[in-house]
């Protein structure tokens, strides 16, 4: 296995893996993998990688985005809960997420 930059030539395999994760309920809150143009626009160019087998088949991928545009995340922070956590923080696994 080798790690390389994710390139447009990996599009079909990467988006296929993305959709498989969505279908299994393990990848994202999305219901469908985005088109390549949307995926490309949302991910940081220098932070996209694929894991390839010896024949060049994509085994997995990772790509970072700067910020989520989902309004659901607008009020959340990763600050650990205080000694008197909010009700939402008490329901969350450690580290606690607080509003």
C-alpha positions as CSV (number, residue, x, y, z in Angstrom):
1,X,0.0,0.0,0.0
2,X,1.1,3.5,-0.7
3,X,-0.3,7.0,0.1
4,X,-0.5,9.6,-2.6
5,X,-2.2,12.9,-3.3
6,X,-5.8,12.5,-4.3
7,X,-6.1,13.5,-8.0
8,X,-9.1,14.0,-10.3
9,X,-8.2,10.6,-11.8
10,X,-9.3,9.0,-8.5
11,X,-12.7,10.6,-8.7
12,X,-14.8,7.6,-9.5
13,X,-13.2,5.3,-6.9
14,X,-13.2,8.0,-4.1
15,X,-16.8,9.0,-4.6
16,X,-17.7,5.3,-4.8
17,X,-16.1,4.7,-1.4
18,X,-17.8,7.8,-0.1
19,X,-21.2,6.5,-1.3
20,X,-20.6,3.1,0.2
21,X,-19.9,4.7,3.6
22,X,-23.1,6.7,3.3
23,X,-25.1,3.6,2.3
24,X,-23.8,1.8,5.4
25,X,-24.5,4.8,7.6
26,X,-20.9,5.3,8.7
27,X,-19.5,8.2,6.7
28,X,-21.4,11.4,7.1
29,X,-24.8,13.1,7.5
30,X,-25.0,13.4,3.8
31,X,-27.5,11.2,1.9
32,X,-25.6,11.1,-1.4
33,X,-22.0,11.6,-2.4
34,X,-21.5,14.9,-4.0
35,X,-20.5,15.5,-7.6
36,X,-16.8,15.9,-8.1
37,X,-17.1,19.7,-8.6
38,X,-18.8,20.1,-5.2
39,X,-16.3,17.7,-3.5
40,X,-13.4,19.5,-5.1
41,X,-14.6,22.9,-4.0
42,X,-15.2,21.8,-0.4
43,X,-11.8,20.2,0.3
44,X,-8.5,21.8,1.0
45,X,-6.2,21.2,-2.0
46,X,-3.1,20.3,0.0
47,X,-4.9,17.9,2.3
48,X,-6.3,15.2,0.1
49,X,-4.8,11.7,0.0
50,X,-5.6,8.2,-1.2
51,X,-4.3,4.9,-0.1
52,X,-3.5,2.8,-3.2
53,X,-2.8,-0.9,-3.5
54,X,0.1,-2.2,-5.6
55,X,-2.0,-2.0,-8.8
56,X,-3.2,1.5,-8.2
57,X,-6.7,0.7,-6.9
58,X,-8.0,3.2,-4.3
59,X,-8.4,1.4,-0.9
60,X,-9.4,4.6,1.0
61,X,-9.1,8.3,1.1
62,X,-9.0,11.3,3.4
63,X,-9.6,15.0,2.6
64,X,-9.8,17.9,5.0
65,X,-12.2,20.9,4.8
66,X,-11.6,24.2,6.4
67,X,-15.1,24.6,8.0
68,X,-18.4,22.9,7.8
69,X,-21.1,25.0,6.3
70,X,-23.8,23.1,8.1
71,X,-25.8,25.3,10.4
72,X,-26.1,22.4,12.9
73,X,-22.5,22.9,13.8
74,X,-22.6,26.7,14.2
75,X,-23.2,26.7,18.0
76,X,-20.8,23.9,18.9
77,X,-17.3,24.0,20.2
78,X,-14.9,21.3,21.3
79,X,-14.2,23.0,24.6
80,X,-14.3,20.4,27.4
81,X,-17.3,20.6,29.7
82,X,-16.9,22.6,32.9
83,X,-17.6,21.1,36.3
84,X,-21.3,21.8,35.8
85,X,-21.9,20.7,32.2
86,X,-24.9,21.7,30.2
87,X,-27.6,19.0,29.7
88,X,-26.3,18.5,26.1
89,X,-22.8,18.0,27.4
90,X,-23.9,15.4,29.9
91,X,-25.3,13.3,27.1
92,X,-22.2,13.5,25.0
93,X,-19.3,11.0,25.1
94,X,-15.9,12.3,26.4
95,X,-14.6,14.7,25.4
96,X,-17.8,16.5,26.0
97,X,-19.2,18.9,23.5
98,X,-20.8,22.0,24.9
99,X,-23.0,24.6,23.4
